[in-house]
Structure formats: structure tokens, C-alpha cells
């Protein structure tokens, strides 16, 4: 039996949203900061009026079916594909590598680092290029917004992470969910701005989705998440209005940053990636005005910004 007592403690992975670290260094209170380090919609979907049963009862099976039915309609999921609601896409990312025997997985860089970490934890060998038994494609990619071509996604186990694709639904590869060996991920927290609700979806090969469902067990998704998700996925008017606003705000942010000397390196309607002379210096300068941004350990020049709330634009411009 492997003795875990001598194993080094796992190192925390780099993520946005670590506002506590920013406050520890630069002061202030959480409510006084503008957190642009994540790609979360700053104007979230309005929560329904909950009642006591939403919190006091076990999640209802009919409510789960309502949510998954709404997901099928919203994302135009092929009939051949199965759908699984889960407590966040991150929980699914951690479980997916167990769907096949560990060998080689191809994950292009830069991209969201939890995929490689999850595969490595299950004994897979991660490679950037070359043939592999599994392939991960974040579509559009985080942090540069790259879109994948369908012809490049043909591994026996293919994971397509569309956590940010609700900003550009016309680019979705959802039709690939009907193919054997494909698992697609959808995140509710990004586009709908409710990351704390912890709701995500796995869509694809029924055999693989069934395994994920078995491992997840019953009542994985909370009652409030079931109710909110089903309502939001049926609200096409809100979704279209949000896309229009986010695209306008992304253009506004680009103009502001380029005027200050940054160069656009990519992004989506929920976050923008800029090339700057020294990203750490830009982050510190913004942090002195209690505006938190995202930099990356693998790049000295990448600075990523989410979109500010409606009342945060003047503060951002002044800080720049």
C-alpha cells in the first residue's frame, strides 16, 4: 500500500478570483475591490424567489428532468447524446480522466490548467503534440479565445470544454456530442454570472455520461441550482441581451486598453487577453486602486481582464 505520509503536499494551481491574496497585500475590503481576474459575467442572471422547500428538501427528480430538458433545448443537443447536470464543471473535469485507462492525453498550451492536472492525477502522460488516446480542447480557449476545428478533434476520448461558448453559440461544436467517445462540458457560472451556484453539464457519449452519473451519485445538484438553471436556460431574451451587452463592453475595454499601450492578444466576450511590457507591474498598479487582474506564471507579458461592472468603468480608466 502506498504511504501517503511522505508525499509532498499538492501545490495550489494558478487561478483567477484569489481576491484574498490581493487584499492581504494591498488592503481594502472585498466589497471595495473590482475583481477582473475571472471571466464571469458582471451582471448575473436574476435569481428566482426561493422558498423553504428549495433549501429544506432533497433535490427533486422532476426538477432535475426539467433542468436537463431545458439544457437540451437551449444548446440544441443531439438526441443521441446524453446529458448530466453536475455541481460545477470542475467536478466533471476531475472525474473525466477515469473514463479510460491512462496513457497519453494531448492538451495544447496555454489553456485552462485544471484539465492537465486532472489527467496527471489519474496517471496520464500529458503531451502538447503528437498522437494520444485522449484529447482536450477548450473551445473557445482560455485565455486566448482560440476556436478549434472539428477535424482536429478525433481522439478515442475527446473532451470539448465549451465553458465560455455561450457568448458565441454559433461557434459551438455541440453536434459532435452525438459521436462515440466525446464528452462536452458546459458551465453555468460564466455566461450567467452565477459561479457560486456550482452548476455544470457533461454532454455526449451515453456510456461515458452514465459512468459519470454513477460516480456522482444522487442529489449532486442542489435544489436552488436546479430551479435557477432551468429558468435561466429557458430565458432566451436575457441570453441574447447579455451577449449584445458583453460584446459591446469587450469592444469598449479593448479601446481603453489599446489607448494605454496594450496590444490585444485574444479573448472572448467575457474576458480579454492583452500583451503588455510587464504584466506583473500592470497588475500591481491596478491593485493599488483595488482592481484585481489576472497574470500567468508562464508569461511575463500576458494580462487578462474580465469586464467591469457598469459602475466600475470610471475607476478602471482612472487606475490605468
Secondary structure, DSSP 8 states (H G I E B T S, - for coil): ---GGGS--------S--HHHHHHHH---GGG-EE-SS---SS--------HHHHHS---HHHHHHHHHHHHHHHT--TTSEEEEES-HHHHHHHHGGGS---EEEE-SSS-THHHHHHHHTT-EEESSS--SEEEEESS-TTT-----GGG---SEEEEE-TTGGGGGGG--GGGGGSTTEEEEEESTTTTS-GGG--EEEEE-HHHHHHHHHHH-TT-S-HHHHHHHHHHHT-HHHHHHHHHHHHHHHHHHHHHHHHTT-EEEEE-SSEEEEE-S-HHHHHHHHHTTTEE-EEETTEEEEEEEE---TT-HHHHHHH-
